[in-house]
Amino acid sequence: MVIDHKLQKAEEAIKKTTQNINPRYRLGYHIMGEGNWINDPNGLVQYKGEYHVFYQHHPYDENWGPMHWGHVKSKDLVNWEYAPIALAPGDEYDRDGCFSGSAVNNDGELTLIYTGHNYINQEEDTFYQTQNIAVSTDGVVFEKVGQNPVIAHPPEDSAHHFRDPKVWKHNNQWYMIVGNSTKNQTGRVILYKSQDLRKWEYVGVLAQSDGTLGYMWECPDFFDLGGKHILLISPQGIESKGDDYNNLFQTGYFVGEYDYEKNEYVKGEFLELDHGHDFYAAQTLVDEKGRRIVIGWMDMWESEMPTKQDGWCGALTIPRELTLGKNNTVFMNPVDEMVELRETKSVELENTSLSDYHLAKENSSLLEIKAEFDLTECKAESVGLTIKGVEEEEVVITYHIQDEKLSLDCSKMGKEEDGGRTTGLVNDGKLTLRIFLDRSSIEVFANDGMKTMTSRIYPTEERLGVMCFANKGEVKVKEFMYWKLKDIWK
């Protein structure tokens, strides 16, 4: 195999960067780059007994730039190790970036399907995009194929937005969806099919905006879940509406029924998948246990990113299992393997009436916290948890009982301009909160994954502890406990 000097150069650049990173916000058990910029998760796949996650990566700078594919792998979804950078741009079909895409195991050949980004005029942001593939037999070293681009042009009624291919197999046929926009700026997902991953036939539009769901649908994914077909998309250009769509861009899903023969997708309403500040460009895989696992980019475009001054930027969420819950909504919970991170356990409250607060003094930055409140005879107006710094800093998770709303307020820990997020959560007699806290992130799973809220946080104070509270009345706390978690990168 010919040595790819572009990859060699990128590897050397990233190794050089790692020597000067400020570790204050480096995460303890999340996927990050070794240094510099990362964004979307790409190519989620299980191959030869290992989970592989690739990600959009600029190895030369802590800001977004010409996209490469960074790469980590794991045997257990918990302990990750860095692999060499998998893709570097610079060929005639991906001159200015190897943009997002997916991965499949094609009879033992690991195949990456990605978008080649090519500027016509960078200052005016005019460009064209192509779909390409690269292959590997060891899951580490990839070679772009001679047939690239395998799709050179979008359909004639398209704008130039044509990216993020997601490929899967159904009845011995390969299918690909691509995020797209029409010439009148309507976001949509288009469908192709192939016998060999090299020659692709355009099938048509799988789904498109009704005019309210933005100008471009990024990072599409399409899969069976609980007997339904889920279309996962990250639309750009949706207007905020009350508690919904308050980030610059969103990630959400439709639930529906799909007919492969007719390419007909009958779907319900668009629902956000996560309700925090920092969740975008999610992608899934189905693993050998039959689980549908999702990982998202744990950041948001144009948000404050203080780690840039530390020599790195961007992270991915913990892996989560998707299930179809009641009322055709998708539930999201940490994969079972996350319990392997647990070290010491501390039980703070069990079956205790609480009318004010209880503080668990714990200054560790890496925690899993569990709390369950019995709301059946609750007199309090609101209940929840507060992550407290030693002075003024705090993150507050509050359930407002009468309003049946869950809120996450990070305004006193790095989100001063954009502190609060709120989502509806039905009061069915209890509130369970499972929280994963890392040095610069919080992931909240409420009522067994019915709602999740993911945000980056940037503390400057030492941690005082975690406070369980009830406001203006009494609540029964069935349990309040936490575990210190292992740092996988040390």
N, C-alpha and C positions, 0 to 999 in steps of 0.2 A: 504494500500500500504506500502511495506517495505521501510524504510528510507534508502536512498542511501548515505552512509557516504563519498563516494568519492565526491559527489556533495556538501555536507555540508562543507567538508574541502576546496574545491575550492572557495566556497562563502566566507568563513572566510578569506582565503588568499587575495581575491580581496578587501574585505572591509579594510583589514589592509593596503594594498598598497595605497588606496585612501588618506590616511592621510598624505602621504609624496610627493604628486605630485606637481611639479613646473607647474604653470598654464600658463606660457608665450606663449606657442604654442597651448594650448587647443582650440579646435574649438568651434565656437558659435552656429552652426546650422547643423553640420554633425554628423553622427553616429560614435562614438568611443567606445572603452571599458571604463569601469570605471577606469581601470588602466591596466598596463602590456600590453602584445602583442595581437593584432588582425590582421587577414588577410582576406581571401575570404569571401564575403557575401554568406550565405547559406539559404536554406529553405524559400525563399521569398513566402509569401502566404497571402491571405486575409481570415480571419476566424472569424466568429461570430462578424462581424462588425469592426474588427481591422486588421490593417496591421501588419504582423510579419516579422522581419528580424533577422535571426541568423547569426553568424559569427564565423570563426575559431578563437580560443582564447586560449592563454596560461596564466592562471590566476596566475601563480607562478613566472613569470619572464617577463621582458620587451623584451626578445629575443624569437624567435620561440622555441617551445618545444612541449611536448605531447599535442596534440590538443583536446580542449573541444569545445562545442558549446555555445558561449555567445548568449544573446537574448535581443532584444528591441522590443517594440510594440508601435503602434500609431493609433489614429483614423483618422488622416488627412494627413499622410506622411510628416508632418512638425514638430510637437511636439512629440518627442520620450520619452519613459520612459524605464528604465531598468527593466527587468524581471530576475528571478533567472537563473543561468546557467542551460542549458537544458540537456546537455549530458557530461559525463565524461568518459574517457577511463579506461580500466583495466579489462574488461571481457575477456574471452578466445578468442573471435573473434575480439576484438578491443583493444588489450593489450596495444599498444603504441600510440594510437591516434584515435579519432573520426574525420576522415577527411571529406572533403566537400561533400555536397549532397543537396537534395531538400526537399520540403514539399508538401503534397496534403491534401485536405479535403475529407476524405473517409466516406461519409454519416454521418458527424458530428464528426468523430474521426480524429483528426489532426495527420497525419502520417509523421514522418521524415524518409527519406531514406538516408543513409550515408555510407561512406567507413570506414571499420575497418582496421587500419594500424598495422602491426605486424612485428617487426624486427626479422630477422634470425641472422644477425650480424650487429649491428648499426655502428660500425667503418668502415665496408666495404660497408655500405648502401645497404645491401641485405635484402629483406623483401618480405612478401606476403600481398595481400589486398583482403578484402571480402566486400560484400554489405549486409547491415543490416537495420532493421527498429526499430523505437521506436514510441509509440502512447500516445495520450493524449486526454482527453475529456474536459479539461478546457483551453487548449492552454498554460499552464504554467508548469505543472508537467508531465514529460514524463517517460514512462516505456519501456525498451527494451523488445522485445517479445521473447518468448521461442523458436521460430523457427529459430532464428539467428544462423549462417548467412543464409540469404535467397538466396544468391548466394555465394558459397564457393570458386569457382575457375573460372578464366577467360578461354576463349577458348584455345584449345591446341596449336594454332599457336601464342599465345600471349607471350610477355615479362611479367615481373612481374608488370609493370605499369597497373593498373586496378582500376580507381577511379572516383569520382565525379558524381554519378548517378543523372540524371535529369528525373523525372517521370511525365507523363501526361496521360489523358484519351482521347480516341478517339473511338466513336461508342461502348461505354460500355466495352472497352478493355483498360487495363492499358499498357502503353509502358514505357520502360526505355532505355535511352542511357547512355553509360559509356565511359569515356575517356580511351584510350588504346594505346598500342604500340605493333608492331609485333616483332618477335624474331630478325629481321634484322633492328630494330629501325626505323620503319615507323609509324608516327603518324596516328591515325585513331579513329573513333567513331563506337562503336558496339551497336547493338539493341537487346533488350529482350521484351517479352510480358507476361502478366499475367492476370488472372481473379480476383485474390484476394489479390495482393501485397505480397503474401507469397511464392507461387510457380511460378518460372520464367522459361520461355522457351527461349533458344537462337535462335534468328532469323537470324542474320548474320551481315555483315559490312554495316553500313549506308553510310559512306564516308571515304576515306583515302587519305593521301598525295600522290602527284605525284612524290615525291622525293625532292621537293623544299620547303616543308612546315613543316619541323621539325620532330623530333624523337618521340614526345609525344604531344597529343592533350588533354589539361586539360579543365575542367569546360565546357563541351559541353551543349548546349541548342538548342532546335528545336521547331519551332512554326510557325503558320500562321501569315502573315502580308501583308495586302493589296492584298490578293489573291495569294501570293507566299509563299514558305516555306523557312524560314531562318534557317541556321545552324550557331550558334554562337560558336566559339571555342577560346581557349587560347593556341596556339601552342608554344612549346619550341623547340629552335634550328634552327630558321630561320636566315639566314645571312642578315645583313643590306644591303640595296640597295638604294642608293641615299637618297631621303627624307623619304623612307619607312623603317620600321622595325628597328628603331634606339634604341629601348629599349632592355633590356636583353631578355625579352619575350614579346609576342604581344597578343592583343585580337582583333579578327576580325570576319568576317562573309562571308558566301556564300548566294546568292539568287538563288532559283531554283524551280523546280517542283518535287513533290514527289508522288509516287504511293504506297499506303499502302499494296495493294494486292501483288505486286511484290517486295516490298522493293527496289524500284529503285528511286534514287535521281539524277536528271540531274541538274547540278548547273553551275553557272558562276565562275568568278575569285574570289580569296580571297581578301577582302578589310579590311583595319584596321578600327576599329570603332571609336577610339579616337586617336588624333595625338600629345598629350602631353607626359610628362615624366612618369606620374603616373596613369595608368589605366590598371587593370588586373582582370581576373577571374570574369567577369561580369555575372550576372544571372538576369532572367526576371520572372515576373508574369503577368497574365492577371487579372485585377481587375473587380469588379462588374459593373463598367462603360464601360467595354470592352476595356480598354486601355492596351497596352503592355508596362509595366514599367520595366526599367532596373536600376540596381545599380551595381557599380564596386568597387573593392578594390582600394583606392586612394593612392597607393604606388607601389613600384616595387622592386622585389628581388634584393639583393646586392647593393641597392642604399644607399646613406647617409641618416641616420635616426636620426637626432639630438635629437629627443624627448626621445630616450632611456635613456639619462642621466637625464631626468625629471620624469622617472617612468612610462612611457607609450609609446606605439608605434602602429601606424596603424589607419586608418580611412576609411570610405566609402564615395563615391560620393553622391551628392544630387540625389534624385530619378528623373529619366528622362523618358519621354514618347517617344517610338519609333514609327516612321511612315515610310512607304515606299515612298521615294521621286522620283524625275525624274531619268531616266537612271538606274532604279533598284538599287538605293543606299538607304541606311537606314539613315534617319534623326533622330536627337536626340535633344530633347528640355526639359528644366525643366518642371516638372509637374505643372499644373495651380495653385495648392495649394501653391506654393512657394511665391506667392504674399502676402500671409498672414504674412510673415516675415517683410514686409515693415513697417517702421515707418515714419520718416520725409523725404520729397521729396525735392530735390533741382534741379531746371532747370538752367543749365549754359548757353547753347547756343540753339537758334532756328533759322533755316533758315538764317544762318550767313556765310559769306565768311571768310575763314581762310587761311592765308598764312604763318603762323609760328606756334604758339601754344597758347592754353588757359589753364591756371592752375586753377583747382577747389581745393581750399585749404580745405582739410578735413582730419582730423587725425584719424577718426574712422577706426577700423580694420575690421568691418563687413559691407560690402557694396554690393549693386546690382547696376551695372552701365550699362547704355544704350547709345549707340551712333549710329547715322546713317549718312553716308556720301553719297552725290550724286556724282557719278563718271561719269555722262554723258558728262559733259564739264570740267572735272577735268584736271588741268594743273600740278598738283603735281606728283612727282615720287612715293611717298609713303605717306600713312596716317595711323593713328592709335592712340593708347592710351598708356600712360606710368603711372605705379603706382610708385610714387616717395617717397623715404625716405628723411629725413631732410638733409642728407649729400650725400653719394655716392650711396646708394642702390636704385635699380629700377628694375621693371619688364616691359618689352616692348613688346607690341602686335603691329605688323606692317603688313600692307597689301602693297605688292610691286605690283604696278598697271600694269606695262608692263609685268612682269613675271607671273602675276596672281597667286601669292603665299602669303600665310598667315604664319607669323612666330611668335613664342613665345620665348622670350629670358629671362631666369631666372638666367643668369650667375652672376648677381650682387645681387642676393637674395637667396643664399644657394645652387646654382647649378654650382659652379665655374668650376667643372671638365666636366660638361655635359650640358652646358647652353642652347643650342638652339634646337628648333624643328620647322620644316617647312612642310607645306602641300599645295598642289594645291587647288586653289579656283577660280572658273570661275568668270570673271568680267562681270556681267550682268547689269551694270549700277548703282548699289548701293552696299554699304557695310553696313551691320548691325552687331553690336557687342553687345551681352548681356553677362555680366560678373558677376560671383558670387565670391566675395572676402571674405575670412575668415582669421583668424589669421595666419594660415600656409597652405593655399591652394588658388589656383585660378582655376576657371572653365570658359572657353571661349566658347560661342556658336555663331557661325558666320553664317550670312545669313539664319536666321530662322532654325538653326540646321543642315544645310548642312554639316558643319564641326565643330568638337569640339576639344578642347585642354585642358587637365587637368593636373595640376602639383602641387606638394607640394612646398612651399616656406618657408624660414626661416629668416625673417627679424630680424636684431639686432638694427636697428634705429627706432625712432618714425616715423610715416608716415607724410609726408608733404602734399600729396594730389594726385589728378589724373589729368594728363595732356592730352589734346586732341591736336593732332599735324598734320601738313602737311609739308612735306619736298620738297624743291625746286619747289615751285609752289603753286597754290591756289586750294582749294576745298570748295564746299558748304557743310556745316554741317547742316543737317536738324534738328537733335536734339542731345544734349549731356546733360544727366541728371543722377542723382543717388539717391538712397534711403539708409538711414541707416537701418540696419536690426537688428531684435530682437535676443538676445542670449537665445536660448531655454533651456540651461543648468543652467541658473542662477535663 
